[in-house]
Amino acid sequence: MKKNTTLFFFLFIVVVTLTSFSSPSYRMARLKYGGGGDWYSSRTALSNLISFCNEEINTNFYPEEVIVETGSSEIFNYPYVFATGHGNIIFSDDEAANLRTYLTSGGFLHICDNYGMNNYIRLAMKKVFPDLDFVELPFNHPIFQKPFSFSAGLPKIHEHDAKRPQAFGIIYKGKLVCFYDYESDLGNGWEDLGTYPSDTKETHDKALKMGANIINYILTN
């Protein structure tokens, strides 16, 4: 109960300070998980997303990301947690319980399949929410509407297996608590322009705009 109260209070402060202060007041976090997957990939992704959001949608995130472990009580300090990688991801029972409490108390998890993560993350999240499944989000979902319009839903950023990009979500009591981008790879799109020779500025900007939509959704819902 103490964790719940702390998180609700923190998220209230986030909304208030969004328009009240110009100095940084909250942070984006990267999830450090077990299982051997490269949780640290897309190294410049969050710093670029932070910069874009602060400049384009008037957020006030600290410029550096924070690394948080799945089972840590520190996770309750962050309104947005980003998880990415290419391989295995495992949550212990305690970690799964902690993550569930975080998400059902107002927190938000964004999972980005950097490639090869899909089967593992679905098993891991089933441990967090045994009674819930990922559902594909429709193109008219609010997360695709503002501040930037994506009429066709999740944009395609990187090619993996010639599949269409899909946005999945876990919805708890009518609220989207987890967003999963599959066959899109937003995180790679956020990285420094030039990291991937095939990327264009248009693709880079498109990825950042979709990221800004996710952040806007979290802070306004």
BELKAZI-V123101 format. One record per residue. N is the residue number from 0. PHI is phi in whole degrees, 0 to 359 (* if undefined). OMEGA is omega in radians with two decimals (* if undefined). NEAR is the number of other C-alpha atoms within 8 Angstrom. Layout:
{{N PHI OMEGA NEAR} {N PHI OMEGA NEAR}}
This chain:
{{0 * 3.12 4} {1 297 3.12 5} {2 297 -3.13 8} {3 300 -3.12 10} {4 298 3.14 8} {5 298 -3.10 9} {6 293 3.13 14} {7 300 3.13 10} {8 296 3.14 8} {9 298 -3.12 9} {10 293 3.05 10} {11 297 3.13 8} {12 297 3.11 8} {13 303 -3.10 11} {14 297 -3.13 10} {15 296 -3.07 8} {16 286 -3.14 9} {17 306 -3.10 10} {18 246 -3.01 7} {19 257 -3.03 6} {20 228 3.10 8} {21 262 3.14 6} {22 281 -3.12 5} {23 301 -3.10 8} {24 225 3.12 9} {25 207 -2.96 9} {26 227 2.93 13} {27 265 -3.11 16} {28 238 3.05 12} {29 253 -3.10 12} {30 277 3.02 13} {31 262 -3.04 11} {32 241 3.11 11} {33 267 3.09 8} {34 115 3.09 8} {35 99 3.10 7} {36 289 -3.09 11} {37 275 -3.13 9} {38 299 -3.05 11} {39 269 -3.10 8} {40 291 -3.04 7} {41 55 -2.94 9} {42 298 -3.09 7} {43 262 -3.02 9} {44 298 -3.02 13} {45 290 3.12 13} {46 297 3.11 10} {47 288 3.09 11} {48 295 3.10 12} {49 302 -3.13 13} {50 300 -3.12 9} {51 296 -3.11 11} {52 295 3.13 12} {53 297 -3.11 11} {54 276 -2.97 8} {55 262 -3.11 6} {56 234 2.98 10} {57 62 2.98 8} {58 277 3.12 8} {59 224 3.06 12} {60 284 2.92 11} {61 299 -3.05 11} {62 290 -3.10 8} {63 255 3.04 9} {64 286 3.04 11} {65 243 3.07 8} {66 261 -3.11 8} {67 228 3.13 11} {68 274 -3.02 9} {69 302 -3.08 13} {70 268 -3.07 10} {71 279 3.05 9} {72 291 3.13 7} {73 296 -3.11 7} {74 301 -3.11 12} {75 288 3.12 11} {76 273 -2.98 7} {77 237 -3.13 12} {78 285 -3.08 12} {79 222 3.09 13} {80 236 -3.06 13} {81 250 3.10 12} {82 234 3.14 12} {83 215 3.11 15} {84 151 -3.10 15} {85 246 -2.98 11} {86 223 -2.97 11} {87 290 3.07 10} {88 216 -3.08 13} {89 229 3.02 9} {90 249 3.00 13} {91 289 3.11 6} {92 301 -3.13 7} {93 294 3.12 8} {94 295 3.12 11} {95 299 3.12 15} {96 295 3.14 9} {97 295 3.14 12} {98 293 3.10 11} {99 298 3.12 10} {100 298 3.10 9} {101 301 -3.06 14} {102 288 -3.14 12} {103 274 3.12 9} {104 252 3.11 9} {105 119 3.11 11} {106 281 -3.08 13} {107 218 3.10 13} {108 246 3.02 12} {109 250 3.10 12} {110 257 3.12 11} {111 240 3.11 14} {112 284 3.13 16} {113 285 3.03 11} {114 128 3.11 11} {115 88 -3.07 9} {116 262 -2.90 13} {117 304 -3.09 9} {118 297 -3.10 7} {119 290 -3.08 11} {120 291 3.12 10} {121 294 3.08 8} {122 293 -3.12 8} {123 296 -3.11 12} {124 287 3.05 10} {125 293 3.07 11} {126 288 3.11 10} {127 286 -3.13 10} {128 233 -3.11 9} {129 300 -3.06 8} {130 264 -3.08 5} {131 233 3.07 9} {132 235 2.97 8} {133 294 3.03 8} {134 238 3.12 8} {135 284 -3.11 8} {136 278 3.13 9} {137 288 -3.11 6} {138 298 -3.11 10} {139 269 3.09 8} {140 297 -3.11 8} {141 305 -3.10 7} {142 294 3.12 8} {143 261 -2.98 15} {144 261 -3.04 12} {145 207 0.05 9} {146 283 3.13 8} {147 243 -3.07 9} {148 269 3.03 7} {149 236 -3.03 11} {150 295 3.13 8} {151 257 3.11 6} {152 79 -3.06 10} {153 302 -3.14 13} {154 283 3.07 11} {155 274 -3.11 10} {156 252 3.11 12} {157 238 3.11 9} {158 272 3.08 9} {159 243 -3.07 7} {160 237 3.12 5} {161 57 3.09 5} {162 252 3.12 7} {163 287 3.09 7} {164 290 3.12 11} {165 226 3.07 11} {166 253 3.11 12} {167 248 3.10 12} {168 218 2.93 13} {169 253 -3.07 12} {170 247 -3.12 12} {171 247 -3.13 9} {172 51 3.08 4} {173 82 -3.09 5} {174 245 3.06 6} {175 287 -3.10 9} {176 246 3.14 14} {177 215 3.12 12} {178 244 -3.09 13} {179 234 3.09 11} {180 265 -3.05 16} {181 238 -3.10 12} {182 59 3.07 15} {183 232 3.12 15} {184 69 3.11 15} {185 303 -3.10 13} {186 302 3.08 13} {187 295 3.11 11} {188 292 3.12 14} {189 281 -3.07 15} {190 298 -3.12 14} {191 310 3.10 8} {192 301 -3.08 10} {193 107 3.09 6} {194 300 3.10 7} {195 242 -3.02 6} {196 305 -3.08 5} {197 280 -3.10 4} {198 287 3.05 11} {199 249 3.09 7} {200 297 3.13 7} {201 298 3.12 6} {202 294 3.11 10} {203 302 -3.14 14} {204 295 3.14 8} {205 297 3.12 9} {206 296 3.14 14} {207 295 3.12 13} {208 295 3.08 9} {209 295 3.07 14} {210 298 3.10 10} {211 297 3.07 13} {212 298 3.13 14} {213 297 3.14 9} {214 296 3.10 10} {215 300 3.14 11} {216 298 -3.12 10} {217 299 -3.03 10} {218 280 -3.10 8} {219 239 -3.13 6} {220 234 * 4}}
